[in-house]
Amino acid sequence: MRKESFEFLEKYLNNASPTGFEAEGQKLWLEYMRPYIDEHFVDTYGTVVGVINPEAEYKVVIEAHADEISWFVNYITDQGYIYVRRNGGSDAIIAPSMRVNFHTKKGIVKGVFGWPAIHVRKVENDKAPTVENIFIDCGCSSKAEVEELGIHVGTVVTFTDEMMVMNDKYYVGRALDNRIGGFMIAEVARMLHENKKKLPFGLYIVNAVQEEIGLRGAEMIAHRIKPNVAIITDVCHDTQSPMYDKKISGDQHCGKGPVLTYGPAVQNNLLQMIIDTAQKKEIPFQRAAATRATGTDTDAFAYSSDGVASALISLPLKYMHTTVETVHKDDVENVIKLMYEFIIQLEAGHDFRYLK
């Protein structure tokens, strides 16, 4: 990876961008994208779209989502302890002993998820952490003192863990789900620009908000753009570490390439074109199957307007919705390469319908 790309990736991943509060991350993403696009627009809730060749009638989307899971302050005790509720699929089990940032109008306020010491617990009776029993300590001894810091019910809270490189093979950090996707689609735009590729269609590079609470940003922007084709990138589970059941979760590996998903929302002719591209360009890939839905923004685009030919290119990831989400460098490069190679071979006006 080139030095400038890595610096952007690190800065982008380390910046907090919780669901509903994505603006700061979107600013960073757009700043990086500006040299590679012709124009951009932003919708009411903060989804950002960079456009190449905006006058073209045929429209192609590549998309990722910008938001990360987080917490909302829900209750402050008279003693100054803070109880939370989820903003997205936040995992209470990992919370105890984690450091957090409260995002207030006065700036960042630090805190920790406390937990009683092992010395004072009956370990044999231990219960798993839940939203009902986890709490945050921000160094205050009263509710009034908490509120003086700018913390109130509804204040958003994120973990503080930052990106690292592990064994020179893996990127590790919180919120790779799915700001790593935003990085990858931005790199596609950069490659198109630097390789001076002239596209015969409009390319809409979409960094959508609010995926973690129901694909809401993608739902809104799909109706606005009304694309002909949509390629979504998100993360999926690497299932090689302990405690995964491959009979249920499939057999996906970090380091073995992008994962291409079969399912009702995935348009099969489009999927086959992506597979053909991967095979022609010798890009490794894996396969997965969804049930009723992919659980990604693919579903929002596929079923928008009159129906959009949509497909999902996933990045295998270990330890989803933790602060140590882990992806393989080679997979990141191959997702970027596959999206790029697909785009440059696609012809404007291609009709993906099954029956004509």
N, C-alpha and C positions, 0 to 999 in steps of 0.2 A: 504494500500500500504506500502511495506517495505521502510524503511528510505532511503536506497541506491537508490531505484528506483525513489522515489520522488525527491531526490537531482539531479539525472540525468534529470528528466523531467523538473524541474525548470531551470536548467542550459541550457538545450537544447532549451526550449521555449524562454528564454530571449536572446539568441544569434541570431543576425540577419542573415538571409539566403535568400536574395532576389533572384528572378529568374535570372539565369545567373551568380550569384555570391554566389553559395551555399557552397563553399569549406570549410569555417570555421565551419559551422554546420555539414558538412559531417565528418570532423575530429573528432568532439565530438561524433557523432553517432558511428563511427567505433571504437573509443577508448572504448566505453561502450560495443560494440559487441564482441570484440576480444576474451574474455574468452569462448564464447559460440559457436564459429564457427571453422571449420577446416581450411578454407582459405578464402581469399576475392580477389576481383578484382575491378578495377575502369575503367570506360570508358573515352573517350576523353573529354566529356563535364561534367564529375563529378558524374555521377550516381555510387553509391557504392553498391556492392553485397557481402553479406556474405554467405558462402556456407557450408552446413553440408552434409557430405557424397558425396563429389564431383565426385567420380568415378562411381556413379550409372547412369544407362542409362535413367531411368524414372525420369523426372524433374518436381518438383512442386515449384511454386513461391508464396510467400506472399509479397505484395508490398504496399508501401505508397509513397507519394511524399514529397520532402524535402524543396521545395521553397515556399517563401512567396511573396505576392504582394508588390509592392514598387513604386518608382517614379524615373524618369531620369531627370536631369537638361536639359532643352531644350533651355533656353534663359536667358541671364543675362543683365539687363538694365544698362545704364550708371550710374544710381544712386545706383546700387548694389543690386537691388531686383531680385529675381530668379523665373522664370516660369518653370513649369515642364510638363512632359507628363507621361502617365501611363506606368508602367512595370507590365503587368497583369491587373486584374480587380480592380484597386484601385478606391476608391470612393471619389470624390471631395467634396461631401456634408459634410463628417465628418472632412475635413481637417482644416478649420479655427480654430485657437487657439491651434492646436496640436504642440507638440515639435517633432523635427526630428534630425536624425543623417545623416550627409553627410559622405559617406565612401570614403575617399581619400587616396592616397598613403602616405600622411603625417600623417594619422590617422583619428580618428573621429573628425568632426567639427560639432558644435551644431548650430541649427537654429530653427525658429518657423514659422508656417504658420500664417501670419498676417491677420487682417480683420478690416475694419473701425469700429470705436466705434458706438454704437447705437445712441449716442447723435448727430452725424453728418449725419446720414442716414435718409431718408424719409422711415420709416419702412413700410408704406403702399405700397411702390413701391419696396420693397426688392425683389431681385432675388436670386435664389438658387445658392450656390457656384458651379462653373463648372471649368473644366481644363483651360478655357480661362481667368477666373478672380481670381483664387487662386494664391498666391505668397508666397515665403519664404523670410524671413528677417534673415540674419546671422550676423547682427551687423556691416555691412560694408556700407560705403557711396559712393563707386564707384566700377565699374567693375574690375578695377585693384586690388583693395583691396580684393575682392572676390577671384580673381585668385591667389593672394598671399597665400591664405589659402589652395590652392590645389584643389579648386573647378573649374570644367570646364564643358562644354557641355558633357553629357554622364555620369557624376558622378551619382552614385546611391544613393537614399535617402530612409530611412526607418523611421517609427514612433518609438518612444522610449518606449512605454508602456510595462510594465513587468507583469509577472504572479502573480496572487493572488488566494487565496481560499476564496470562498464566502459562508457564512452560513454553513460551514463545509460539503457542498454537491456538490459544483460546482468548477471546475477549470476555471479561467477567464484570458484572455490575448489576445495579438495579435498573429497571425500565428499559432493558434491551427489547422487551415487549412493550411497545414496538418502535421505539425511536431508532433502533438499528434498521428498521424498514424505511424510515424517513431518510436515513443516511444512504441506503442502497438506491432508492429512486433518484436522489439527488446526484449520485455518482453516475447513473445512467444519463441524466441530462448533461452532466459535464462531459462524458465521453462522446455524446452526439455532437456537442459543440466543438470540442477539441479535434475530433476526427472530421469535422466539416460535413456532416451528413445532412443532406437536404431531404426532409420528409415530405411525402406526397399527401399527408393528412395532418390534422391538428393533433398535437400531443399535449395532454393535460396531466401534469405531474401534481398529484393531489396528496396533501398531508392533512388527513381528516381528524377532527376532534371527536371525543366522546364515544369511542368504540367500546371502552371497558364497561359501559353501563347500557349497552344494547345497540351498538352500530349506528348511533344517532347522527353523528356528523356525516357519515357516508350516505345515510338515507336522505339527508337534506341536500347534499351537494350533487348526488346522482340525479335528482329531479331537476336541478338547475342546469347541469351540463348536458344531460341527455346524450350520453356517448353511444357510439356504435359498438365499441369493444372496451372491456375493462380487465386489466390484469392487476390483481391484488397481491400484495406480499405481506405476510405476517409470520409469526413464529408457530412452530408445532413442537410436540414433545419428542426429545430424544428419549428412547425407552430402554437404554442399556444399563443405567445405574440401578442399584438395588431398589426393590419395592415396586417396580413396574410389572404389570401383567401384560405380556405381549399379545395374549389372546384377546384382550380387551382394547389395549392402547396401540396395537400395531408394533412394527419392528423398524423403527427409524433410528439412524445413527448420526451423531455429529461427525463431520468429516467425510461423509459419503455423498454429499451433494444436496441440491435443492430437493424438496419433497413436492410432488405433483399429486393433487387430490382428485379422486373421483367422487361424484355425488350429484344429487339432483340439480343443485344451483350451478354446477360447473357445465359449461357448454362443451359437448364432447368433440365437436369439430375444431373448436378453438384449442382444447386440450391436446388434441392430436397434432395440431400444427406446432404447439410448444414442444411436444415430445419429438417430433420430426426435426425441429431446430436443434434440440439438445443432442440428438443422435448424429446429425450432420456435422455439428461443431465439436463433437466429442466432449460434451459437458456431462459429467456424471449426474445422475438424478435417481431419486427414490420415488416410490409410489405409496399412497395412503388412500383410505376410503372413509368418507363421511357417512353419517346416517341421514337423518332428515335435513340437517343443515351443517354448514362448515363451521359455524360459530364465529365467522370472520366477516369483514366488510364485503366479501364476495357476495354474501346473501343479499345485502342491501342493494348493491348495484344490479345483480342479476334480475331482481324482481321489481326494479324501478321502471317507471314510465311504461313503455310497450314491451319491456323485456330487453335486457342487454346481454350480449354474448360475453360471459365472464369466466375467468379462471383464476386459480389460486396457486401461487408459487411460494412455498413455505420454507422457512429457515429452521433447521432442527436446533432445539435449544434445551439445555438441561436446567432443571430447578425453576420452572416457571412460577412467577408471582412470589419470588423470594428476592433478597437483595444480592444474590450471587447467581443471577441468570447467566448462563454460559453458552457461548457459540464458538464454532471453529472458524478460524480465519479463512480456510479454503472454501467453506460453504458460503461465507459472505461474498467472496470474490466470484463464486460460480453463480450465485443468484443474480448479481449485477450483470455478469456476462450473458446469462440466459435471457434476461429481460432485454438487454441491448441487442443481442442477435435476433431475437424475435421481432423487435421493432423495425430493424433495418431491412428485414425480408418481407414485411407485411405490405401488401399493396392497398392503396386507397380504394374504397368501395367494395372490399371483399365481403361476400355474403356468406355468413356462417350458418344459415338456416339448414335444417335437416331435409326439408322438402321444398322444392321450388317449382 
